[in-house]
């Protein structure tokens, strides 16, 4: 059946039996492909019927479907002419793991971050009305993303504007981790019972049977709404100006199509369709463990002998420090598993706070805790801290509060692509006064830097990469690494490579290769991007006259730019300096290794860049990597 569906229009030709078969084939294709390419599995398994219903009721791309985050749009991709390329999902040059306007006219808005869909859809609907056009606009948002403040800002504005708009809530009780908060509890009450629908549909019958109920119903809209509010668990959506439809069984095509069809009829106000789905539906392992199957690694996963991930090392160190320091608090924005905090949450749940997908709130919440003598650690992906930049500046650094930002997935993240690359945190943090910015070269330094941050008593950002650590031995005793002090790892006279974080070990490998060509290359681990180790950097620039900086961050405003400014301020502007980093463009999806090679941030690329600075090397030896030196 799947091979017959080359466009959404073909779906309307299928019988109910054929649609059931197609749903099975879609789930088989999801499991088969994602197990190879990696990606978001459980969330897509849960929206198969919802996606089919959307495309049967609506006329995409004329009608606009805006998927929140976009990680649940794989079925949408399969049904909108991208099936033959689906095996390239998240691969270099292949399909994005999220919606992408450049990829298909069926993707009217691109997204990889949560809580944006309703705002974007309201913009599309307003543009439609201003142009005098006539089509439907739908925002599909999960209950996890609905916890974000931006979603409520958009709901408030949409209800006030009364634009023709459909918001579909895909309620599966999950973000990446289980959804949290008062809204999640309210949805849970609706989800567990169909009482809302029955009460709403029969409200008039119930009230008119009360003594004097019929004239009361006819006479007073205010009283009707008050009585209806007593019968129905929550009226929040209608109070916001929406017509509420639901809850609807998200795996029953007939119910879904009926609900969406009714929502299309509202022309003078927005409609809110509450759809209840099961994350991982149709694939038992994902149904039983939706958290683990939210994001699936390509192939067979990590080998038993692999080093731990940086996230694991962070989580283990946090738990260890929490036992030693009772003031230590952890905060996550719906990412307790992804950031490694699940260990601490399991053992010390009263000191781990999941604020939902609310990075802005999470940072200021941490600032409030810090004013009372606690030591909050905000564990967040680098790309998501962007969403709380004003809070970092205004609420934390301006007041010099000791909040620690543990920036996971800093630098190149790989196949999650341009929405998730941690390419900007150095650039947006370095200009902010009062904050320390550090990056460990390996897992041993990560634990020491986290210990240092806890004892620093000031704003502190600690950035570290996605994936496996280097595999070095972790020292059992934690120690402070003096603020603003780097480390010279290798001496040399011809040139100096000053590397930060994940680029340090490739820089060492490059130096060893260059030594076999007769070059004497110094390598320094900067360790701190702010404050810089001025003595180390100035000394290397003076002794070699040639400096290569290396970082996994945008070159504009990054570590290398800070080094250039330092050299100019101290009269060393004549030194030959080259900065390696990420270019002024959004980095697309591919593996981390492919992207590092593409941008010259692997050992071979660092060595090539060093050769452009160095004196003419001895001609007898070819440039090879690996081995000693």
C-alpha positions, 0 to 999 in steps of 0.5 A, a space after each residue: 500500500 505504501 508504494 501506492 501513496 505518492 501524495 496525500 491526495 491518494 489517501 482519500 481513495 483508500 478504503 478503511 481496510 486499505 488504510 489499516 494496512 497502510 498504517 501497519 506498513 508505515 510503522 514497519 517502515 519507521 522501525 526498519 529505517 530508524 533502526 538504521 539511520 537513527 532518529 525519533 521512533 516512539 513519537 512517530 509511531 504514535 502519530 500514524 493514524 493522526 497523520 493519515 487523518 490530517 492528510 485525508 481531511 486537509 488538502 496539503 500543501 494548500 492547507 498548512 500543517 505546522 508540526 511542533 518540533 518536527 521530530 514527529 513528522 516522519 509519517 508526514 514525510 512518507 506521505 508527501 512524496 519523500 518515501 523514496 528518500 526516506 532511507 537518507 533520513 538524518 544522513 549527510 545530504 539526505 532528509 532532515 530529521 525535522 520539518 524543513 521549508 527547503 525540503 518540501 512545499 508540504 513543510 510550511 514552517 521549519 522547527 527543531 525546538 518546541 512550542 513554536 507551532 501555534 505562534 507560527 500557525 497564527 502568523 500563517 492564518 493572519 497572512 491568509 486573512 490579510 491576503 483574502 485567501 481561504 485555506 486551513 491552518 493547523 498546528 500540531 503540538 504535543 503535550 510536552 511542548 504545550 508546557 512551554 510558555 511560548 505556546 500559551 502566549 500564542 494561545 492567548 493571542 489566538 483566542 483574542 484575535 479569533 482567527 480561523 485556526 485549528 490547534 491539534 494537541 497530540 496528548 501522549 503524556 510525554 515530552 522526551 521524559 514524562 510530561 510534568 506540571 499542573 497542565 499535565 495533571 489537568 490533561 490526565 484527568 481528561 485523558 482517563 475519562 470520556 466524561 468531558 465529551 459526554 458532559 459537554 454534548 449532554 450539558 443542555 439535557 442535564 441542566 434542563 432536567 433540573 428544577 427550573 432548569 429550562 428557563 434558566 438555560 434559556 435566560 442566562 448564558 453566564 449561568 449556563 457556563 457556570 453550570 457547565 463548568 461544574 460538570 466539566 473538569 476544565 474549561 481552560 481552552 474555551 476560556 482562552 477563546 477556543 472551541 474544544 473538541 475531544 478527547 479523541 482516540 488518536 488511533 481511531 481514524 473515524 473519530 479523528 476524521 470526524 473531529 477534524 472535520 468538525 474543527 474545519 467548520 469553525 470560521 469565526 474562532 479557533 478550534 482546539 482538538 484534543 487527541 490522545 495517542 500512545 507513544 510507540 504505538 504498534 511496536 511493543 518495545 517502544 510502547 513499553 519504554 517510550 523514553 528509551 525509544 524516543 531517540 534511537 541511535 543508528 545501527 546496533 547502538 554503543 558497544 559494551 567496551 565503549 567509553 561513557 558519554 559525557 552526559 553519563 559522566 556529568 550525571 554521575 559526578 552530579 550525584 557524587 557532589 550532591 551527596 557531599 554538598 547539601 545545597 546542590 540543586 539540579 534543574 532540567 527542562 524536560 531532559 532528565 534522561 538526556 542530560 544524565 540527571 536521572 541518577 540524581 533524580 532517582 536517588 535524591 528526587 527532592 533536589 531535582 526539578 523538571 520544569 517542563 519545556 520552559 528554559 526561560 523559567 528554569 533559568 530564573 527559577 535557578 536564580 531565585 534559588 541562588 539568592 537563598 544560598 543554594 547552588 543550582 545547576 541548570 542542565 540544558 542542551 547548548 542549543 536550548 539555552 539560546 531560548 533563555 538568553 535574556 534570563 542568563 544576562 538579566 537574572 543571573 549574570 547581572 546579579 552575579 548569582 552562582 548559577 551553573 549552566 551545564 551545557 550538554 551537546 555543545 559544538 557539533 552534534 551530528 545528525 540532529 542537524 542545524 536546529 540542534 548544533 551547539 554552535 553559538 554558546 561561546 559567542 553568546 556567553 563570552 560578551 556577558 560580564 561576570 560569567 566563567 566559561 569553561 570546556 573540558 578536554 575529556 571526561 576526567 576534566 569534566 568532573 574536575 570542572 564541575 567540582 570547580 564550578 560548584 565551589 566557584 560561587 559565581 555564574 559558571 558555564 561548562 560546555 561539553 560535547 555530545 556522545 562518547 568521551 575520550 576514554 581516559 582514566 577518571 581520577 578518584 579525587 576531585 580537585 579544583 582547576 584554577 579559574 582562567 588557567 589552561 595547561 601546556 600539554 606539548 612544547 614546541 618552537 615552530 607554532 602553537 595550537 591553542 585548543 578548547 574542549 573537544 578539539 584538544 585531543 585532535 590537536 595533539 594528534 595533529 601535532 604528533 603527525 606534524 612532528 614526523 614532518 620535522 615541525 615542533 608544535 606546541 599544544 595548549 588546552 585553553 580550558 577556559 574561554 573566559 577568563 583566558 589564560 593570558 600568560 599562557 597564550 601571550 607566552 606562546 604567541 611570543 615564543 613561536 610567532 604563530 598561533 592556531 586556535 581551534 574550537 567547535 563554535 562559530 568563529 564570529 565572537 568565539 574563542 579564537 576571536 577572543 584570543 585575537 583581541 587579547 593579542 592585539 591589546 598586548 601589542 602582539 597583533 603582528 603574530 601570525 594567527 589563524 582561527 579554526 571553527 565553524 563558518 558563518 552558516 547553519 551546519 547541516 546534518 551528518 555524523 559528527 565525524 563527517 562534519 568535523 572532517 568537512 569543517 577541518 576540525 578533525 586531526 587531519 584538518 587541524 594539521 592542514 591548517 597548521 601547515 599554512 602557518 608553519 615554516 617550510 617543513 622538512 620534505 622527507 616525511 609525509 603527513 600521516 596521523 596516528 602513532 607517537 611523536 
